[in-house]
Amino acid sequence: MLSNSLVELDRAHLVHPVASYRGHEKAGVRVLRSGQGARVTDASGHEMVDGFAGLWCVNAGYGQNSIVEAATRQMQELPYATGYFSLGSEPAIRLAAELAERAPGDLNHVYFTLGGSDAVDSTIRFIRYYYHCLGKPEKDQFISVANGYHGSSTVGAGLTALPLFHAGFGLPFDWQHKIPSHYSYRNPVGTDPQAIIYASVGALRAKVAELGAERVAAFYVEPIQGSGGVLVPPDGWVKAMRETCRELDILFIADEVITGFGRTGPLFACTTEDVVPDLMTTAKGLTSGYVPMGAVFLSDKVYNTIADGAGAAAIGHGYTYSAHPVSAAVGLECLRLYENGLLDNGVRAGQRLMAGLHALADHPLVGEVRGRGMLAAIELVTDKANKTPLPASSEPARRIFDRAWDNGLVIRAFANGILGYAPPLCCTDDDIDRIVDCTRTTLDQTLEDPDVRAAMKG
């Protein structure tokens, strides 16, 4: 009865993110009741491996008592402290220092937000202010990459290059521009890594020339494109784009909201290619999703330009919950857990995950397996030679998610037939093996779908 009443209350009152409101009302909510390690249990008692760590975010796994205890202690001692009026709290100060110490290069200054979307939004404000301080307010054009995701705020959703986040919202704005993705599986230049890098560098140069170098402010990238389908760039791509931005006098922003905090192996993915961005955004794994928090890292150059340009004047950007002491206390404990074994376990588990998924490559529906560390995807096709996507009539997002759920696995099922994986770093061998086994079962069931079989015969 309790579960049924929750479904009805949800239908009547709770607005869900990125959902068909009418579709959700019809289907009803799935209520999660508890979680432990890499597993979650719904209200009916059905246990699943959470192969997506909530929303790419529960990196430390569920039920980490030390995180709960850190939050409890801070709530008892000082549940809130504003960062306004030059006030602060010990956890926020220490977390900023710990993060700056570990961040690439001279990213020594940290501005805390509530999550990834407002972290990206904050970078846009900082960048505009930076160029005003330099006496170059005309540098107001921003470039991102097709298939990229940079949040769902009013301006961040314009940098996001997924049509769903633009339709009906009047986006992108006319100062937001895109270049093609490196998407190697479906790249017009083919799959050769150097050809893809050459094409992307050329596309960025061409876009800057089109807009005018004196107008372009910044270029945004994810080290691996997450919501666009877990698109992994060729080795050297991120570094090449960073060096091109340096040459063209454009700020380079690394969006590590998904890839940060061990998701791809190291604490920050851009360190894999020794890339030091001008600004970097993080969230999700920062607090392992236990409480909301994001962060913007600013280089010495950007921070000092803003600070010197403003002089004695206050810089008019702030949030009530910036540097929240409870979130900061959780962040500190998450950082401790990552460095006391979780990062290492994530590397081992990631190797097992990628090996297990690659073992599915011969399945009739599998077009490509890709990923790095605990971030992976399988792209499904009905024709491997022609890379034909699953037909829309097969409703891959809904049907595959439902089948995986029933089989004991939570994954991200994209509308174009891509399966996304981002399990907690605490996964055991048994957890990883169950992810792979449930995936195989789900693929076999999908292969029997009449829509899919018809498409394969066609």
Legacy VTK file of the C-alpha trace (Angstrom):
# vtk DataFile Version 3.0
C-alpha trace
ASCII
DATASET POLYDATA
POINTS 458 float
0.000 0.000 0.000
2.805 2.371 0.874
4.472 1.769 -2.467
1.222 2.284 -4.374
0.502 5.511 -2.523
3.999 6.787 -3.335
3.418 6.097 -7.030
0.215 8.138 -6.947
1.794 10.977 -4.974
4.667 11.036 -7.453
2.273 11.194 -10.402
0.418 14.078 -8.849
3.273 16.219 -7.591
6.909 15.350 -8.386
8.347 16.796 -11.610
11.123 14.509 -12.868
14.196 15.737 -14.781
14.558 15.045 -18.508
11.347 13.024 -18.700
8.199 12.866 -20.778
5.806 14.139 -18.147
2.813 12.307 -19.623
4.892 9.232 -20.318
6.121 9.173 -16.742
2.615 9.617 -15.369
1.515 6.614 -17.399
4.432 4.367 -16.465
4.709 5.402 -12.812
7.789 5.850 -10.672
10.195 3.084 -9.634
10.922 3.729 -5.966
14.426 2.893 -4.736
14.520 1.940 -1.059
18.129 1.237 -0.121
21.670 0.829 -1.386
24.829 -0.924 -0.208
28.133 -1.061 -2.024
27.381 -1.218 -5.747
23.836 -2.553 -5.285
20.448 -0.926 -4.858
17.099 -2.386 -3.819
13.697 -1.111 -4.887
10.529 -0.883 -2.839
9.496 -4.406 -3.851
12.771 -5.907 -2.596
14.297 -6.385 -6.073
18.104 -6.046 -5.859
20.208 -4.753 -8.754
23.790 -3.825 -9.482
23.810 -0.087 -10.086
25.837 -0.049 -13.269
25.422 3.708 -13.580
26.258 4.874 -10.033
23.030 6.826 -9.775
23.724 9.428 -12.452
27.463 8.839 -12.970
27.945 10.121 -9.426
27.962 7.553 -6.578
31.635 6.843 -7.189
32.328 5.677 -3.622
29.315 3.372 -3.602
26.324 3.265 -1.291
26.360 2.859 2.475
29.805 4.315 3.183
29.353 4.922 6.905
32.359 7.210 7.222
30.749 9.641 4.757
27.504 9.623 6.729
29.433 10.160 9.955
31.377 13.086 8.472
28.126 14.751 7.411
26.506 14.058 10.798
29.400 15.535 12.755
29.369 18.659 10.639
25.588 19.066 10.904
25.848 18.840 14.676
28.737 21.273 14.909
27.976 23.834 12.204
25.236 22.940 9.695
25.632 26.100 7.613
28.119 28.891 7.083
27.892 31.481 4.353
30.884 32.353 2.239
29.624 35.929 1.935
31.029 38.770 4.074
34.458 37.047 4.086
33.082 34.305 6.334
33.891 30.643 5.954
34.129 27.219 7.559
37.016 24.866 8.196
35.763 22.016 5.949
35.319 24.294 2.924
38.726 25.901 3.380
40.439 22.536 3.786
38.622 20.984 0.842
39.592 23.857 -1.453
43.219 23.467 -0.381
43.211 19.679 -0.801
41.648 19.919 -4.258
44.032 22.654 -5.410
46.982 20.539 -4.267
45.796 17.639 -6.445
44.545 19.571 -9.461
46.644 19.811 -12.629
49.192 22.617 -12.938
48.256 26.015 -11.543
44.538 25.373 -10.944
45.006 26.737 -7.453
41.693 28.525 -6.883
38.368 26.782 -6.231
34.848 28.210 -6.349
32.213 25.838 -4.949
28.789 25.419 -6.527
25.816 23.101 -5.972
26.504 20.830 -8.926
27.797 20.542 -12.462
25.280 22.734 -14.269
25.902 25.791 -12.123
29.645 25.097 -12.197
29.562 25.446 -15.989
27.294 28.466 -15.668
29.829 30.029 -13.297
32.668 29.530 -15.770
30.799 31.593 -18.347
30.453 34.453 -15.866
34.103 34.208 -14.806
35.284 34.154 -18.422
33.219 37.187 -19.413
34.547 39.065 -16.371
38.100 37.967 -17.196
37.970 39.492 -20.672
36.350 42.679 -19.385
39.280 42.988 -17.001
41.650 42.589 -19.952
39.814 45.319 -21.831
38.535 42.819 -24.396
34.764 42.635 -23.806
34.308 41.808 -27.482
35.676 38.284 -26.798
32.218 36.934 -26.075
31.798 33.924 -28.383
31.909 30.401 -26.942
32.594 27.116 -28.744
31.806 23.559 -27.669
31.716 20.134 -29.327
28.764 18.342 -30.931
27.408 15.532 -28.738
28.831 17.298 -25.688
26.963 17.907 -22.442
27.633 20.915 -20.236
24.625 21.019 -17.983
21.019 22.108 -18.065
21.163 25.705 -16.853
19.834 28.406 -19.161
23.241 29.179 -20.678
24.949 25.842 -20.017
22.261 24.007 -21.954
23.246 26.103 -24.962
26.828 24.857 -24.715
25.363 21.375 -24.444
25.147 20.074 -28.009
22.258 17.624 -27.736
19.025 18.602 -29.522
16.794 17.487 -26.638
18.189 20.261 -24.444
17.577 22.924 -27.101
14.110 22.078 -28.439
11.472 24.394 -27.035
13.957 26.473 -25.060
15.194 28.943 -27.689
18.723 27.514 -27.549
21.539 27.719 -28.352
22.117 31.456 -28.091
23.731 33.179 -31.052
27.040 33.427 -29.188
27.236 29.654 -28.672
28.831 27.622 -31.457
29.724 23.985 -32.162
32.336 21.986 -34.013
31.862 18.297 -34.964
32.538 15.577 -32.413
35.520 13.247 -32.521
32.955 10.349 -32.415
35.290 7.768 -33.954
32.677 5.078 -34.657
30.694 7.444 -36.872
33.267 10.009 -37.960
33.123 11.088 -41.631
36.930 11.004 -41.846
37.022 7.381 -40.688
38.496 5.781 -37.584
42.185 6.709 -37.974
43.129 8.575 -34.761
45.450 11.074 -36.427
42.889 11.868 -39.106
40.262 12.543 -36.421
42.637 14.788 -34.468
43.605 16.643 -37.646
39.935 17.142 -38.555
39.006 18.427 -35.089
41.918 20.850 -34.936
41.011 22.055 -38.412
37.349 22.463 -37.434
38.285 24.555 -34.401
40.615 26.740 -36.452
37.949 27.204 -39.111
35.285 28.136 -36.554
37.594 30.671 -34.908
38.451 32.157 -38.311
34.759 32.361 -39.157
33.893 34.151 -35.906
37.100 36.185 -35.730
39.882 35.337 -33.295
39.336 38.668 -31.563
35.774 37.557 -30.724
36.270 33.998 -29.426
36.471 33.630 -25.650
36.624 29.944 -24.821
36.413 26.326 -25.930
34.700 23.641 -23.805
35.440 19.904 -23.877
34.726 16.788 -21.852
37.759 14.463 -21.695
35.219 11.778 -22.603
31.793 12.857 -23.831
29.318 11.356 -21.380
25.675 12.061 -22.133
26.452 12.129 -25.858
27.010 8.368 -25.691
30.323 7.843 -23.828
32.412 8.966 -26.793
36.121 8.416 -26.173
38.462 10.655 -28.186
41.646 9.270 -29.749
44.765 9.430 -27.605
46.265 12.891 -28.005
43.005 14.582 -29.030
42.496 16.534 -25.797
46.125 17.690 -25.772
45.961 18.769 -29.410
42.814 20.811 -28.788
44.357 22.390 -25.707
47.493 23.411 -27.613
45.380 24.842 -30.438
43.471 26.975 -27.937
46.725 28.249 -26.487
47.959 29.189 -29.950
44.691 30.966 -30.799
44.519 32.795 -27.438
41.324 31.054 -26.369
40.615 29.817 -22.861
40.407 26.019 -22.621
37.792 24.614 -20.226
37.797 20.958 -19.205
34.377 19.765 -18.059
35.211 16.931 -15.653
31.799 16.736 -13.993
31.491 13.096 -15.090
35.128 12.101 -15.593
36.527 13.485 -12.337
37.303 11.567 -9.138
38.408 8.229 -10.486
35.747 7.619 -13.102
38.376 7.001 -15.812
41.183 5.938 -13.448
43.070 8.995 -12.148
41.529 11.679 -9.964
41.151 13.931 -13.024
40.948 12.561 -16.559
42.816 15.432 -18.230
45.981 14.419 -16.382
46.138 11.323 -18.616
47.535 13.594 -21.350
49.224 16.071 -19.005
46.693 18.734 -19.956
46.329 21.793 -17.720
43.112 23.666 -18.523
42.498 27.346 -17.826
39.349 26.408 -15.937
37.956 23.021 -14.903
34.526 21.998 -13.655
33.760 19.063 -11.354
30.788 17.733 -9.369
29.211 14.247 -9.055
32.124 12.212 -7.643
33.266 15.220 -5.607
30.786 14.168 -2.910
29.888 10.790 -4.437
26.343 12.104 -4.812
25.712 11.954 -1.054
25.058 15.711 -0.942
24.997 18.375 -3.682
28.278 20.097 -4.569
30.247 21.179 -7.606
33.458 23.116 -8.089
35.121 25.442 -10.573
38.923 25.400 -10.632
40.548 28.618 -11.865
44.149 28.925 -12.999
46.414 31.528 -11.446
46.222 33.521 -14.686
42.424 33.668 -14.722
42.040 34.251 -10.987
44.693 36.964 -10.771
43.362 38.783 -13.835
39.887 38.891 -12.288
41.174 39.824 -8.836
43.448 42.602 -10.108
40.851 43.881 -12.548
38.192 44.165 -9.867
40.508 45.758 -7.344
38.540 46.867 -4.295
35.173 46.192 -5.968
33.178 43.080 -5.093
32.767 40.570 -7.921
29.040 40.047 -8.240
28.787 36.292 -8.471
27.710 34.038 -5.615
25.372 31.328 -4.347
23.770 30.925 -0.929
25.085 27.375 -0.661
28.555 27.931 -2.139
31.183 26.255 0.069
28.495 24.595 2.197
30.247 23.103 5.264
28.332 19.796 5.249
28.998 19.211 1.554
32.642 20.138 2.108
32.955 17.693 5.003
31.543 14.968 2.766
33.940 15.969 -0.018
36.924 15.655 2.301
35.874 12.180 3.393
35.253 11.091 -0.195
38.727 12.296 -1.131
40.174 10.265 1.740
38.316 7.143 0.612
39.415 7.593 -2.996
43.055 7.806 -2.036
42.839 5.003 0.549
41.968 2.320 -1.941
38.924 3.263 -4.003
40.899 4.711 -6.923
43.043 1.584 -7.073
39.999 -0.667 -6.855
38.328 1.371 -9.597
41.306 0.770 -11.888
41.174 -2.995 -11.282
37.395 -3.122 -11.625
37.546 -0.968 -14.753
39.961 -3.398 -16.411
37.605 -6.271 -15.592
34.587 -4.301 -16.832
36.194 -3.420 -20.168
37.403 -7.004 -20.669
33.933 -8.332 -19.889
32.181 -5.925 -22.240
34.694 -6.563 -25.022
33.881 -10.265 -24.660
30.393 -9.333 -25.913
31.730 -7.790 -29.130
30.756 -10.847 -31.199
27.101 -10.535 -30.248
24.984 -9.862 -33.360
23.762 -6.532 -31.971
27.088 -5.109 -30.764
28.599 -2.543 -33.121
31.255 -1.131 -30.796
32.474 -1.443 -27.228
34.319 1.631 -25.946
35.364 3.213 -22.694
38.084 3.965 -20.201
38.199 2.804 -16.614
34.747 2.708 -15.022
33.148 4.616 -17.902
32.007 2.521 -20.842
29.434 2.039 -23.563
28.138 -0.548 -25.987
26.678 0.791 -29.224
24.015 -1.502 -30.653
23.345 -1.890 -34.372
21.219 -4.121 -36.585
23.876 -4.240 -39.321
27.531 -4.235 -38.276
28.907 -3.488 -41.731
26.684 -0.444 -42.244
26.531 0.507 -38.547
22.727 0.738 -38.746
21.248 1.946 -35.426
18.393 0.124 -33.724
15.043 1.239 -35.169
13.160 3.886 -33.225
10.143 1.574 -33.234
12.023 -0.776 -30.897
12.043 1.967 -28.226
15.578 1.067 -27.093
15.706 3.597 -24.262
12.605 2.190 -22.575
12.683 -1.491 -23.487
16.379 -2.094 -22.838
16.270 -0.220 -19.544
13.233 -2.247 -18.458
14.818 -5.561 -19.436
18.096 -4.760 -17.714
16.199 -3.685 -14.580
14.250 -6.952 -14.511
17.525 -8.845 -15.006
19.089 -7.133 -11.989
21.046 -4.281 -13.582
20.681 -0.515 -13.763
22.270 1.022 -16.867
21.811 4.115 -19.020
19.889 3.175 -22.153
20.106 5.969 -24.711
17.392 6.519 -27.297
19.783 5.657 -30.149
20.569 2.222 -28.740
23.761 3.000 -26.827
24.151 1.374 -23.407
26.083 3.468 -20.881
28.005 2.138 -17.874
29.509 4.020 -14.933
29.516 1.695 -11.904
30.746 2.671 -8.430
34.483 2.381 -7.908
33.870 -0.016 -5.006
32.643 -2.800 -7.330
33.747 -6.325 -6.485
34.610 -8.932 -9.111
31.155 -10.406 -8.547
29.515 -7.024 -9.174
31.385 -6.590 -12.464
30.652 -10.131 -13.588
26.982 -9.619 -12.833
26.960 -6.411 -14.912
28.385 -8.339 -17.863
26.113 -11.367 -17.407
22.976 -9.206 -17.107
24.043 -7.267 -20.186
24.428 -10.481 -22.180
20.954 -11.624 -21.134
19.489 -8.231 -22.007
21.146 -8.288 -25.439
19.802 -11.769 -26.128
16.292 -10.632 -25.193
16.602 -7.544 -27.379
17.736 -9.722 -30.275
14.341 -11.459 -30.064
12.437 -8.171 -30.224
10.228 -8.314 -33.363
11.172 -4.743 -34.355
14.849 -5.570 -34.088
14.591 -8.852 -35.954
12.641 -7.170 -38.743
15.319 -4.486 -39.056
18.076 -7.108 -39.197
16.306 -9.062 -41.937
15.662 -5.837 -43.869
LINES 1 459
458 0 1 2 3 4 5 6 7 8 9 10 11 12 13 14 15 16 17 18 19 20 21 22 23 24 25 26 27 28 29 30 31 32 33 34 35 36 37 38 39 40 41 42 43 44 45 46 47 48 49 50 51 52 53 54 55 56 57 58 59 60 61 62 63 64 65 66 67 68 69 70 71 72 73 74 75 76 77 78 79 80 81 82 83 84 85 86 87 88 89 90 91 92 93 94 95 96 97 98 99 100 101 102 103 104 105 106 107 108 109 110 111 112 113 114 115 116 117 118 119 120 121 122 123 124 125 126 127 128 129 130 131 132 133 134 135 136 137 138 139 140 141 142 143 144 145 146 147 148 149 150 151 152 153 154 155 156 157 158 159 160 161 162 163 164 165 166 167 168 169 170 171 172 173 174 175 176 177 178 179 180 181 182 183 184 185 186 187 188 189 190 191 192 193 194 195 196 197 198 199 200 201 202 203 204 205 206 207 208 209 210 211 212 213 214 215 216 217 218 219 220 221 222 223 224 225 226 227 228 229 230 231 232 233 234 235 236 237 238 239 240 241 242 243 244 245 246 247 248 249 250 251 252 253 254 255 256 257 258 259 260 261 262 263 264 265 266 267 268 269 270 271 272 273 274 275 276 277 278 279 280 281 282 283 284 285 286 287 288 289 290 291 292 293 294 295 296 297 298 299 300 301 302 303 304 305 306 307 308 309 310 311 312 313 314 315 316 317 318 319 320 321 322 323 324 325 326 327 328 329 330 331 332 333 334 335 336 337 338 339 340 341 342 343 344 345 346 347 348 349 350 351 352 353 354 355 356 357 358 359 360 361 362 363 364 365 366 367 368 369 370 371 372 373 374 375 376 377 378 379 380 381 382 383 384 385 386 387 388 389 390 391 392 393 394 395 396 397 398 399 400 401 402 403 404 405 406 407 408 409 410 411 412 413 414 415 416 417 418 419 420 421 422 423 424 425 426 427 428 429 430 431 432 433 434 435 436 437 438 439 440 441 442 443 444 445 446 447 448 449 450 451 452 453 454 455 456 457
